[in-house]
Amino acid sequence: MKPEELKKLDAYLKRTLNPNIVVKARPRKDDSAEVYAGDEFLGVIYRDDEDGDLSYNFSMAILDVDL
């Protein structure tokens, strides 16, 4: 993803979910970004530009040991 996309996603997630969230570029991947709460990895945001409609999908796994 482009740096301006990362900034927009970061601002959106901070505003809607938690001010401690950080969106970071993924090494060697340009279609997704990593999401952290402080130093803790939360999940991945994927860029979906299918049929000219741009959207972002956030994928977060929750382990049973964390519940």
Biopython code that builds the backbone (N, CA, C, O; Angstrom):
import numpy as np
from Bio.PDB.StructureBuilder import StructureBuilder

atoms = [
    (1, "MET", "N", (0.848, -1.186, 0.000)),
    (1, "MET", "CA", (0.000, 0.000, 0.000)),
    (1, "MET", "C", (0.886, 1.240, 0.000)),
    (1, "MET", "O", (2.028, 1.220, 0.460)),
    (2, "LYS", "N", (0.333, 2.287, -0.518)),
    (2, "LYS", "CA", (1.050, 3.555, -0.573)),
    (2, "LYS", "C", (1.044, 4.214, 0.799)),
    (2, "LYS", "O", (0.127, 3.996, 1.592)),
    (3, "PRO", "N", (2.077, 5.028, 1.085)),
    (3, "PRO", "CA", (2.151, 5.687, 2.402)),
    (3, "PRO", "C", (0.914, 6.512, 2.746)),
    (3, "PRO", "O", (0.514, 6.550, 3.909)),
    (4, "GLU", "N", (0.294, 7.178, 1.761)),
    (4, "GLU", "CA", (-0.892, 7.979, 2.067)),
    (4, "GLU", "C", (-2.085, 7.095, 2.438)),
    (4, "GLU", "O", (-2.930, 7.502, 3.236)),
    (5, "GLU", "N", (-2.162, 5.879, 1.859)),
    (5, "GLU", "CA", (-3.219, 4.929, 2.251)),
    (5, "GLU", "C", (-3.016, 4.475, 3.687)),
    (5, "GLU", "O", (-3.967, 4.398, 4.464)),
    (6, "LEU", "N", (-1.766, 4.173, 4.036)),
    (6, "LEU", "CA", (-1.456, 3.739, 5.402)),
    (6, "LEU", "C", (-1.828, 4.816, 6.412)),
    (6, "LEU", "O", (-2.372, 4.509, 7.473)),
    (7, "LYS", "N", (-1.538, 6.075, 6.091)),
    (7, "LYS", "CA", (-1.876, 7.177, 6.995)),
    (7, "LYS", "C", (-3.383, 7.310, 7.172)),
    (7, "LYS", "O", (-3.856, 7.528, 8.288)),
    (8, "LYS", "N", (-4.144, 7.182, 6.088)),
    (8, "LYS", "CA", (-5.600, 7.275, 6.170)),
    (8, "LYS", "C", (-6.185, 6.133, 6.989)),
    (8, "LYS", "O", (-7.064, 6.351, 7.823)),
    (9, "LEU", "N", (-5.696, 4.904, 6.753)),
    (9, "LEU", "CA", (-6.179, 3.752, 7.516)),
    (9, "LEU", "C", (-5.820, 3.893, 8.989)),
    (9, "LEU", "O", (-6.639, 3.605, 9.861)),
    (10, "ASP", "N", (-4.592, 4.337, 9.266)),
    (10, "ASP", "CA", (-4.136, 4.534, 10.639)),
    (10, "ASP", "C", (-5.031, 5.551, 11.353)),
    (10, "ASP", "O", (-5.464, 5.309, 12.479)),
    (11, "ALA", "N", (-5.307, 6.675, 10.710)),
    (11, "ALA", "CA", (-6.152, 7.710, 11.319)),
    (11, "ALA", "C", (-7.570, 7.193, 11.550)),
    (11, "ALA", "O", (-8.166, 7.460, 12.593)),
    (12, "TYR", "N", (-8.109, 6.456, 10.584)),
    (12, "TYR", "CA", (-9.464, 5.922, 10.710)),
    (12, "TYR", "C", (-9.571, 4.948, 11.890)),
    (12, "TYR", "O", (-10.498, 5.044, 12.694)),
    (13, "LEU", "N", (-8.626, 4.016, 11.991)),
    (13, "LEU", "CA", (-8.670, 3.026, 13.072)),
    (13, "LEU", "C", (-8.439, 3.669, 14.430)),
    (13, "LEU", "O", (-9.057, 3.270, 15.417)),
    (14, "LYS", "N", (-7.558, 4.658, 14.492)),
    (14, "LYS", "CA", (-7.339, 5.384, 15.749)),
    (14, "LYS", "C", (-8.625, 6.090, 16.182)),
    (14, "LYS", "O", (-8.990, 6.072, 17.358)),
    (15, "ARG", "N", (-9.299, 6.705, 15.227)),
    (15, "ARG", "CA", (-10.504, 7.481, 15.507)),
    (15, "ARG", "C", (-11.681, 6.581, 15.897)),
    (15, "ARG", "O", (-12.461, 6.930, 16.784)),
    (16, "THR", "N", (-11.811, 5.425, 15.238)),
    (16, "THR", "CA", (-12.994, 4.594, 15.459)),
    (16, "THR", "C", (-12.801, 3.481, 16.478)),
    (16, "THR", "O", (-13.767, 3.070, 17.121)),
    (17, "LEU", "N", (-11.581, 2.984, 16.643)),
    (17, "LEU", "CA", (-11.369, 1.857, 17.548)),
    (17, "LEU", "C", (-10.549, 2.203, 18.781)),
    (17, "LEU", "O", (-11.019, 2.047, 19.908)),
    (18, "ASN", "N", (-9.312, 2.678, 18.567)),
    (18, "ASN", "CA", (-8.411, 2.881, 19.695)),
    (18, "ASN", "C", (-7.254, 3.769, 19.272)),
    (18, "ASN", "O", (-6.631, 3.500, 18.245)),
    (19, "PRO", "N", (-6.941, 4.820, 20.029)),
    (19, "PRO", "CA", (-5.847, 5.714, 19.652)),
    (19, "PRO", "C", (-4.461, 5.060, 19.687)),
    (19, "PRO", "O", (-3.502, 5.626, 19.163)),
    (20, "ASN", "N", (-4.346, 3.879, 20.294)),
    (20, "ASN", "CA", (-3.052, 3.181, 20.359)),
    (20, "ASN", "C", (-2.775, 2.305, 19.145)),
    (20, "ASN", "O", (-1.702, 1.709, 19.047)),
    (21, "ILE", "N", (-3.722, 2.218, 18.224)),
    (21, "ILE", "CA", (-3.541, 1.379, 17.037)),
    (21, "ILE", "C", (-2.534, 2.016, 16.092)),
    (21, "ILE", "O", (-2.507, 3.234, 15.914)),
    (22, "VAL", "N", (-1.697, 1.158, 15.483)),
    (22, "VAL", "CA", (-0.701, 1.597, 14.510)),
    (22, "VAL", "C", (-0.810, 0.699, 13.285)),
    (22, "VAL", "O", (-0.856, -0.524, 13.410)),
    (23, "VAL", "N", (-0.850, 1.304, 12.101)),
    (23, "VAL", "CA", (-0.870, 0.569, 10.841)),
    (23, "VAL", "C", (0.519, 0.678, 10.221)),
    (23, "VAL", "O", (1.043, 1.778, 10.044)),
    (24, "LYS", "N", (1.112, -0.473, 9.891)),
    (24, "LYS", "CA", (2.476, -0.511, 9.343)),
    (24, "LYS", "C", (2.496, -1.256, 8.015)),
    (24, "LYS", "O", (1.738, -2.203, 7.805)),
    (25, "ALA", "N", (3.367, -0.815, 7.135)),
    (25, "ALA", "CA", (3.557, -1.504, 5.857)),
    (25, "ALA", "C", (4.138, -2.889, 6.110)),
    (25, "ALA", "O", (4.882, -3.093, 7.070)),
    (26, "ARG", "N", (3.795, -3.835, 5.247)),
    (26, "ARG", "CA", (4.344, -5.188, 5.342)),
    (26, "ARG", "C", (5.545, -5.293, 4.412)),
    (26, "ARG", "O", (5.507, -4.788, 3.291)),
    (27, "PRO", "N", (6.604, -5.941, 4.867)),
    (27, "PRO", "CA", (7.768, -6.122, 3.992)),
    (27, "PRO", "C", (7.417, -7.022, 2.812)),
    (27, "PRO", "O", (6.787, -8.065, 2.983)),
    (28, "ARG", "N", (7.818, -6.622, 1.651)),
    (28, "ARG", "CA", (7.651, -7.390, 0.406)),
    (28, "ARG", "C", (6.199, -7.628, 0.014)),
    (28, "ARG", "O", (5.934, -8.480, -0.834)),
    (29, "LYS", "N", (5.256, -6.910, 0.598)),
    (29, "LYS", "CA", (3.834, -7.015, 0.238)),
    (29, "LYS", "C", (3.312, -5.613, -0.018)),
    (29, "LYS", "O", (3.547, -4.707, 0.781)),
    (30, "ASP", "N", (2.603, -5.426, -1.127)),
    (30, "ASP", "CA", (2.066, -4.100, -1.400)),
    (30, "ASP", "C", (0.539, -4.076, -1.443)),
    (30, "ASP", "O", (-0.058, -3.056, -1.784)),
    (31, "ASP", "N", (-0.093, -5.202, -1.097)),
    (31, "ASP", "CA", (-1.555, -5.269, -1.115)),
    (31, "ASP", "C", (-2.154, -5.334, 0.283)),
    (31, "ASP", "O", (-3.360, -5.532, 0.430)),
    (32, "SER", "N", (-1.322, -5.167, 1.317)),
    (32, "SER", "CA", (-1.819, -5.307, 2.678)),
    (32, "SER", "C", (-0.919, -4.551, 3.656)),
    (32, "SER", "O", (0.177, -4.112, 3.309)),
    (33, "ALA", "N", (-1.416, -4.412, 4.893)),
    (33, "ALA", "CA", (-0.673, -3.748, 5.961)),
    (33, "ALA", "C", (-0.949, -4.478, 7.273)),
    (33, "ALA", "O", (-1.962, -5.164, 7.413)),
    (34, "GLU", "N", (-0.039, -4.321, 8.226)),
    (34, "GLU", "CA", (-0.189, -4.945, 9.542)),
    (34, "GLU", "C", (-0.772, -3.942, 10.523)),
    (34, "GLU", "O", (-0.499, -2.744, 10.438)),
    (35, "VAL", "N", (-1.578, -4.438, 11.456)),
    (35, "VAL", "CA", (-2.212, -3.591, 12.469)),
    (35, "VAL", "C", (-1.713, -4.033, 13.845)),
    (35, "VAL", "O", (-1.711, -5.220, 14.169)),
    (36, "TYR", "N", (-1.292, -3.058, 14.643)),
    (36, "TYR", "CA", (-0.783, -3.309, 15.982)),
    (36, "TYR", "C", (-1.522, -2.438, 16.991)),
    (36, "TYR", "O", (-1.986, -1.347, 16.662)),
    (37, "ALA", "N", (-1.626, -2.931, 18.217)),
    (37, "ALA", "CA", (-2.055, -2.133, 19.361)),
    (37, "ALA", "C", (-0.828, -2.034, 20.248)),
    (37, "ALA", "O", (-0.505, -2.966, 20.984)),
    (38, "GLY", "N", (-0.151, -0.906, 20.174)),
    (38, "GLY", "CA", (1.153, -0.798, 20.818)),
    (38, "GLY", "C", (2.123, -1.722, 20.102)),
    (38, "GLY", "O", (2.332, -1.588, 18.897)),
    (39, "ASP", "N", (2.719, -2.661, 20.835)),
    (39, "ASP", "CA", (3.643, -3.628, 20.242)),
    (39, "ASP", "C", (2.978, -4.950, 19.892)),
    (39, "ASP", "O", (3.618, -5.830, 19.314)),
    (40, "GLU", "N", (1.704, -5.103, 20.232)),
    (40, "GLU", "CA", (1.007, -6.369, 20.010)),
    (40, "GLU", "C", (0.358, -6.425, 18.631)),
    (40, "GLU", "O", (-0.438, -5.559, 18.271)),
    (41, "PHE", "N", (0.709, -7.457, 17.865)),
    (41, "PHE", "CA", (0.141, -7.659, 16.533)),
    (41, "PHE", "C", (-1.320, -8.041, 16.657)),
    (41, "PHE", "O", (-1.666, -8.949, 17.412)),
    (42, "LEU", "N", (-2.195, -7.340, 15.906)),
    (42, "LEU", "CA", (-3.625, -7.633, 15.931)),
    (42, "LEU", "C", (-4.106, -8.362, 14.698)),
    (42, "LEU", "O", (-4.907, -9.291, 14.800)),
    (43, "GLY", "N", (-3.624, -7.951, 13.520)),
    (43, "GLY", "CA", (-4.114, -8.560, 12.296)),
    (43, "GLY", "C", (-3.575, -7.867, 11.066)),
    (43, "GLY", "O", (-2.615, -7.098, 11.126)),
    (44, "VAL", "N", (-4.226, -8.161, 9.938)),
    (44, "VAL", "CA", (-3.784, -7.649, 8.646)),
    (44, "VAL", "C", (-4.961, -6.985, 7.936)),
    (44, "VAL", "O", (-6.079, -7.499, 7.958)),
    (45, "ILE", "N", (-4.701, -5.844, 7.308)),
    (45, "ILE", "CA", (-5.684, -5.181, 6.451)),
    (45, "ILE", "C", (-5.286, -5.456, 5.009)),
    (45, "ILE", "O", (-4.155, -5.190, 4.604)),
    (46, "TYR", "N", (-6.231, -5.993, 4.236)),
    (46, "TYR", "CA", (-6.008, -6.290, 2.825)),
    (46, "TYR", "C", (-6.718, -5.251, 1.959)),
    (46, "TYR", "O", (-7.852, -4.860, 2.235)),
    (47, "ARG", "N", (-6.034, -4.819, 0.919)),
    (47, "ARG", "CA", (-6.606, -3.869, -0.048)),
    (47, "ARG", "C", (-7.323, -4.670, -1.124)),
    (47, "ARG", "O", (-6.739, -5.576, -1.719)),
    (48, "ASP", "N", (-8.590, -4.338, -1.378)),
    (48, "ASP", "CA", (-9.392, -5.037, -2.381)),
    (48, "ASP", "C", (-9.864, -4.022, -3.415)),
    (48, "ASP", "O", (-10.724, -3.189, -3.128)),
    (49, "ASP", "N", (-9.304, -4.094, -4.607)),
    (49, "ASP", "CA", (-9.631, -3.151, -5.676)),
    (49, "ASP", "C", (-10.294, -3.874, -6.841)),
    (49, "ASP", "O", (-9.977, -3.625, -8.004)),
    (50, "GLU", "N", (-11.210, -4.763, -6.514)),
    (50, "GLU", "CA", (-11.888, -5.573, -7.521)),
    (50, "GLU", "C", (-13.015, -4.786, -8.177)),
    (50, "GLU", "O", (-13.778, -4.100, -7.496)),
    (51, "ASP", "N", (-13.115, -4.883, -9.468)),
    (51, "ASP", "CA", (-14.175, -4.240, -10.254)),
    (51, "ASP", "C", (-14.229, -2.729, -10.074)),
    (51, "ASP", "O", (-15.290, -2.123, -10.226)),
    (52, "GLY", "N", (-13.097, -2.119, -9.752)),
    (52, "GLY", "CA", (-13.044, -0.667, -9.610)),
    (52, "GLY", "C", (-13.590, -0.128, -8.305)),
    (52, "GLY", "O", (-13.572, 1.084, -8.093)),
    (53, "ASP", "N", (-14.076, -0.988, -7.422)),
    (53, "ASP", "CA", (-14.570, -0.567, -6.112)),
    (53, "ASP", "C", (-13.502, -0.865, -5.068)),
    (53, "ASP", "O", (-13.233, -2.026, -4.760)),
    (54, "LEU", "N", (-12.896, 0.182, -4.526)),
    (54, "LEU", "CA", (-11.829, 0.022, -3.546)),
    (54, "LEU", "C", (-12.417, -0.177, -2.154)),
    (54, "LEU", "O", (-13.277, 0.587, -1.716)),
    (55, "SER", "N", (-11.939, -1.216, -1.462)),
    (55, "SER", "CA", (-12.335, -1.449, -0.071)),
    (55, "SER", "C", (-11.153, -2.076, 0.664)),
    (55, "SER", "O", (-10.174, -2.499, 0.049)),
    (56, "TYR", "N", (-11.261, -2.125, 1.969)),
    (56, "TYR", "CA", (-10.208, -2.695, 2.815)),
    (56, "TYR", "C", (-10.854, -3.717, 3.739)),
    (56, "TYR", "O", (-11.908, -3.460, 4.320)),
    (57, "ASN", "N", (-10.218, -4.878, 3.874)),
    (57, "ASN", "CA", (-10.727, -5.953, 4.730)),
    (57, "ASN", "C", (-9.733, -6.205, 5.856)),
    (57, "ASN", "O", (-8.552, -6.454, 5.615)),
    (58, "PHE", "N", (-10.227, -6.135, 7.089)),
    (58, "PHE", "CA", (-9.386, -6.365, 8.258)),
    (58, "PHE", "C", (-9.593, -7.801, 8.741)),
    (58, "PHE", "O", (-10.722, -8.215, 9.006)),
    (59, "SER", "N", (-8.509, -8.551, 8.853)),
    (59, "SER", "CA", (-8.567, -9.939, 9.300)),
    (59, "SER", "C", (-7.798, -10.070, 10.614)),
    (59, "SER", "O", (-6.618, -9.730, 10.706)),
    (60, "MET", "N", (-8.511, -10.578, 11.636)),
    (60, "MET", "CA", (-7.912, -10.711, 12.972)),
    (60, "MET", "C", (-8.263, -12.086, 13.535)),
    (60, "MET", "O", (-9.437, -12.426, 13.678)),
    (61, "ALA", "N", (-7.247, -12.861, 13.849)),
    (61, "ALA", "CA", (-7.464, -14.166, 14.472)),
    (61, "ALA", "C", (-7.472, -13.995, 15.998)),
    (61, "ALA", "O", (-6.665, -13.249, 16.553)),
    (62, "ILE", "N", (-8.387, -14.691, 16.658)),
    (62, "ILE", "CA", (-8.459, -14.651, 18.118)),
    (62, "ILE", "C", (-8.246, -16.083, 18.617)),
    (62, "ILE", "O", (-9.059, -16.971, 18.359)),
    (63, "LEU", "N", (-7.153, -16.286, 19.328)),
    (63, "LEU", "CA", (-6.834, -17.610, 19.849)),
    (63, "LEU", "C", (-7.645, -17.900, 21.104)),
    (63, "LEU", "O", (-7.924, -16.995, 21.890)),
    (64, "ASP", "N", (-8.020, -19.153, 21.291)),
    (64, "ASP", "CA", (-8.824, -19.511, 22.456)),
    (64, "ASP", "C", (-8.076, -19.272, 23.756)),
    (64, "ASP", "O", (-8.701, -19.006, 24.782)),
    (65, "VAL", "N", (-6.744, -19.361, 23.736)),
    (65, "VAL", "CA", (-5.962, -19.134, 24.951)),
    (65, "VAL", "C", (-5.986, -17.657, 25.360)),
    (65, "VAL", "O", (-5.688, -17.327, 26.507)),
    (66, "ASP", "N", (-6.337, -16.777, 24.433)),
    (66, "ASP", "CA", (-6.410, -15.350, 24.732)),
    (66, "ASP", "C", (-7.756, -14.928, 25.329)),
    (66, "ASP", "O", (-7.898, -13.812, 25.828)),
    (67, "LEU", "N", (-8.739, -15.826, 25.273)),
    (67, "LEU", "CA", (-10.067, -15.483, 25.782)),
    (67, "LEU", "C", (-10.178, -15.649, 27.268)),
    (67, "LEU", "O", (-11.239, -15.397, 27.840)),
]
sb = StructureBuilder()
sb.init_structure("model")
sb.init_model(0)
sb.init_chain("A")
sb.init_seg("    ")
for serial, (resi, resn, name, xyz) in enumerate(atoms, 1):
    if name == "N":
        sb.init_residue(resn, " ", resi, " ")
    sb.init_atom(name, np.array(xyz, "f"), 0.0, 1.0, " ", f" {name:<3s}", serial, name[0])
structure = sb.get_structure()
